[in-house]
Amino acid sequence: MVHRLILDEKPAAASDQAEQQPPQVTGEGVRIHRLHIENYLGIDELDISPRKMTVISGGTGAGKSSVLDAIATAIGNRRDRPRMVRDADGKATVLIELTNGVQIKRTVRPDNKSTLAMGDGRMAYKAPQAAIDELFGGLDVFSPVAWLAKSDRDQAEDLLNLLPIEFSDAKKLRLSGGELLPGVDYDAHPLVVLRSIEAALFESRRQLNRDAKMARGAVEELRDGLVDFDAGAVRAINLRDIYDALSQSQHHNRRIAERASAHERHQVRVDGLRAQLADAEAELASVDEWLAENAPVDTSDLETAVAGFEDDREKLRRWDDAVEAEARAKRLEQHSDQLTKTIDEVRGEPQRLLQRTAPPVDGMGIDDDGNVTINGLPLENLSSGEKIRLALQVVRARGGDVRLVLVDGMEALDPQMRAEFFAQAAADDRQYLVTIVDDGPLQITTA
């Protein structure tokens, strides 16, 4: 006999809602007591009473997966099939009765739209989907075969997503060195973000060290041949003063040359013009007097200074470039040292986060390289039995208060892994509904 749910799927009157409270649902020890399916996918009508372990077997098209899909539809309003109603002229109905007396009824129309009712036979929930979501915790059909076929990286990602770790934007920014780093997905799981930050910081430090090394090389190259070079003395030189002094000295020397030439001319006149001897001797005396008062200036040092000034200017430029290169090298080295400290902090953060957060599965940890481990072993080193145990812990960690696990595709596991699965499930306190493909008709086995 099917336990029918007599629920009005229309909202209750406002006055009735104010006077009555919905039935209280507790998830502790709650399981599916009865499941009734009509006109849904490959099922015409089916009524079963699942127990702790319910195995649904049969050949292809017998309706095995339809049973799990019906539960997922009733609980989560699943709509990923183009047509869920078997007979397009009618409606599909999925009725779930829990062991605490609460019933859930989902009615699906041919257009895949549905209505939902939930109650205990006396009155209905005003917000049934919210109550179901809280009770079942995002129930989904779990395929251990598909999960075991995932890459170690994807399995690790599933485990990380089960960790309720708080990681503020301010902390992400601080551990990134004060600015968002390229190539880091800051919306990913905190432990994934930390690994990406560490890799980005490591690359930044590598580039800084490379640039610092190049700057140090530039310092040595620029200072080659400048061992005894006095940059301060060259910097203090004023080229205009040197040019002015040189110009004055050259002008003075030209005047001396002119006077010497005049001396010669007048001497000739004295020798040739005895009649004008007195005048010539007077003028000669005047010239001799001036020559006596003005000695020639040695301009060799000034000429050498002018000739060497451009060479010194080039040395000064190289000296200044060396000073700037050394300052840049120091800045890069200091930045690299700071990145090293930040990288050390980032590397230690996963362990500190895990110490403050209960892991979703037994023995889960993070090694020094940021990889997920189980009892100290990387995921790729786990045995088949350990992987089965891990898969079950993952699906249990996703569950809500109702301890229900839907498992599809068990036939793909080899006999040893299948036996391992059932052995571990038998030791668990959850209710399992499992599908296995064989050559027979649809058959329900409970234990």
C-alpha positions, 0 to 999 in steps of 0.5 A: 500500500502506498502512503499518499500525501494529502497536501494542498499545494496552494499557499495556506491562508494568511490567518492560518499561517499566523496561527500555526507553525510548520512541523519541526524537522530534525535530521538526526537519524532521519532516512527515507522510509518510503519512495513512490514514483509515477510516470517519471522518465523510465518508470511507470510506477514504482513503490519501494521502502529503502533501508540502510543499503538499497541496491537497484540493479537491472539492464540498460533502460530498466529505470535504475538511474531514474530512481536516483534522478527522481530523488534528486528531482524531488529534493533539488528540483533537478531539470537537466533532462529535456523531458522528465514526464514519461507520459506527456499527457499526464504529470510525473509524481515523486513522493518521499516519506522520511522516517520522522513522518515528514513527506515531500511531494514533487509534481512535474508537468510536461514542460518540466515545471514543477510544484512542491509540497512538504508536511507531516499530514497535518499541515504544510511548510510555507517554504518547503524548498528552503527546509529541504535544502537545509535538511539535505545539504545540496544532495546530488547523485554521486558517482564514485567511478566518475570521482575516482576517474578525476585527476589527482589535481581535481580530486584535491580541488574537491577536498579543498572546496570542502574546507570552510576557510576564511581568507579576507581580501586585505590578507590576500593583498598583504601577502601579495606584497601590496598589489594584486599579482598577474596570473593569480585567481583571487576568487579560487579556494584560499589554499589554491590562491596561496599557492598561486601567490607563492608562485607569482612572488617566487617569479617576481623575486627571480626577476628582481635577483636577475635585474640586481645581478645585471645592475651589479655587472653594470657597476663593475663595467662602468667603474673599470679604469676609474680606480684613481678617478676623483669625481669630486674634483672633476665635478668642481671644475668650471670650464668657463673659468678655464676658457676665460683664463686661457683667452686672457693669457692668449690675448696677453701673449699676442700683445707681447708678440706685437710689442716684440715685433714693434721692437724689431721694426723700431730697431731697424728704423734706428739702424737705418735712420740715424737722423731720427735716432733720438725719437726712435731711442725714446720710443724704444725705451718705452717699449723696453720698459713695458716689456720689462714689466710684463713677462710671458705666461706659460699656457701649457697647463691651461691648454692641457686642462682644456684638452683633458676636460672632455675626457674627465666629463666622460669619466664623470658620466660613467661614475654617476651611472655607476652610482645610480646602478649601485643604488638600483642594485641595493633597492632590488636586493632589498625588494628581493629580501622582502619577497623572501620573507613574504614567500616564507609567510605564504608557504606557512599559511596553509598549515596555519589555516588547517590548524584552525580548521577541522579537515573535511576528511580524516588525515587530510593535510597540506605538505610543504609544496602546497599539495593535499595529502591523506595521512601524509601521502599524496593522493596519487600514492593512495591505494584503491581501497584508500581512494574508495574510502576517500570518495565516501568521505567526500560525499559524506562531507557534502551531505546535510542532516539527512544522511543519504548518499545516492551512488550511480554506476557501481558496475564500472568498479572492479569486484575488489573495489566494489567489495571495498565500497560495500564494506566501508558503506556497511560501517557507515551510519548513512543510507545508501541507494546504489545502482548496478547494471546487469542483464536482468530486469529492474530489481530492488535489494535492501539490507 
